[in-house]
Amino acid sequence: MRVQHLAELIKAHQEGYHTGVIFVVQRNDVKLFQSDQLKNQKFLRLLGQCHSLGIEIRALSCDIDGVNIEIISELPVTVLSEETEKEV
């Protein structure tokens, strides 16, 4: 996902559309998704704005065996916004 995608989601949300972000984590040993691990500060800021606006943010963990990909769990999501860290 790119910064442009988040900006479009924010615009769509403001126009009244139901919007959301899903991160697919292609590992089965992850216990949570934290936005502070993201390197792109503009993306991080926009993700925090998405959270503040009430845009749904979810993360899914997968098991990959080389042939198949299976979603195994939904991960807790923590989003850092400009104000504070918030668990979704």
C-alpha positions as CSV (number, residue, x, y, z in Angstrom):
1,M,0.0,0.0,0.0
2,R,1.2,3.5,-0.8
3,V,0.7,6.9,0.6
4,Q,-1.5,7.7,-2.4
5,H,-3.8,4.8,-1.5
6,L,-4.3,6.1,2.1
7,A,-5.1,9.6,0.8
8,E,-7.7,8.1,-1.6
9,L,-9.2,6.1,1.3
10,I,-9.5,9.3,3.4
11,K,-11.1,11.1,0.5
12,A,-13.6,8.3,0.0
13,H,-14.4,8.1,3.7
14,Q,-15.1,11.9,3.7
15,E,-17.4,11.4,0.8
16,G,-19.4,8.9,2.9
17,Y,-18.0,5.5,1.7
18,H,-17.3,2.7,4.2
19,T,-13.5,2.3,4.0
20,G,-10.9,0.1,5.5
21,V,-7.3,-1.0,5.4
22,I,-6.2,-4.6,5.7
23,F,-2.5,-5.5,6.2
24,V,-1.7,-9.1,5.2
25,V,1.4,-10.2,7.2
26,Q,2.9,-13.1,5.3
27,R,4.3,-14.8,8.4
28,N,2.8,-17.1,11.0
29,D,4.9,-16.1,14.0
30,V,3.8,-12.5,14.3
31,K,1.7,-11.6,17.4
32,L,0.7,-8.0,16.6
33,F,0.9,-5.2,14.0
34,Q,2.4,-1.9,15.2
35,S,2.4,1.1,12.9
36,D,5.5,2.5,14.5
37,Q,7.5,-0.2,12.7
38,L,6.7,1.5,9.4
39,K,9.6,3.5,7.9
40,N,7.6,6.0,5.7
41,Q,6.7,8.9,8.0
42,K,4.1,10.3,5.6
43,F,2.4,6.9,5.4
44,L,2.5,6.6,9.2
45,R,0.9,10.1,9.6
46,L,-1.8,9.3,7.1
47,L,-2.5,5.9,8.8
48,G,-2.9,7.8,12.1
49,Q,-5.3,10.1,10.3
50,C,-7.3,7.1,9.0
51,H,-7.6,5.8,12.5
52,S,-8.6,9.2,13.9
53,L,-11.4,9.4,11.2
54,G,-12.7,5.9,12.1
55,I,-11.5,4.1,9.1
56,E,-11.3,0.4,9.9
57,I,-7.7,-0.9,10.2
58,R,-7.1,-4.6,10.4
59,A,-4.1,-7.0,10.1
60,L,-4.1,-10.7,9.2
61,S,-1.4,-13.3,9.7
62,C,-0.8,-16.0,7.1
63,D,0.7,-19.4,6.9
64,I,2.6,-20.0,3.7
65,D,3.9,-23.4,2.6
66,G,5.4,-22.6,-0.8
67,V,2.2,-23.4,-2.6
68,N,-0.7,-22.2,-0.5
69,I,-1.4,-19.1,1.6
70,E,-3.8,-19.5,4.5
71,I,-5.0,-16.7,6.8
72,I,-4.5,-18.1,10.3
73,S,-5.4,-15.2,12.6
74,E,-6.4,-11.6,12.9
75,L,-3.7,-9.6,14.7
76,P,-4.1,-6.9,17.3
77,V,-3.3,-3.5,15.6
78,T,-1.7,-0.6,17.3
79,V,-1.7,2.7,15.4
80,L,0.5,5.7,16.3
81,S,-1.1,9.0,15.6
82,E,0.2,12.4,16.1
83,E,-1.5,12.6,19.5
84,T,-0.8,9.2,21.0
85,E,-0.5,5.4,20.5
86,K,-3.9,3.8,20.1
87,E,-4.9,0.1,20.0
88,V,-7.5,-0.6,17.3
